[in-house]
Amino acid sequence: MATPKATAPRYAICVDNAEYPASLNLHKLYRLVPDDEADLEGALRVIDESGEDYLYPAKYFVVD
């Protein structure tokens, strides 16, 4: 029986937090949550300062 491959966590650096200063810290590394639907909409699902995952515009981040 084959076990599913675990994917490595992805991270992104915040380069713009103008609209979300309480939720995102500029130049901070954030963990991404896989979300194919969000990717299609030009967004990223990010675990922000609240510790929860939310959608943010992908243009606010540089992805590793």
Secondary structure, DSSP 8 states (H G I E B T S, - for coil): ---------EEEEE---TT-TTT--TT-EEEEE--HHHHHTTEEEEE-TTSSEEEEEGGGEEE-
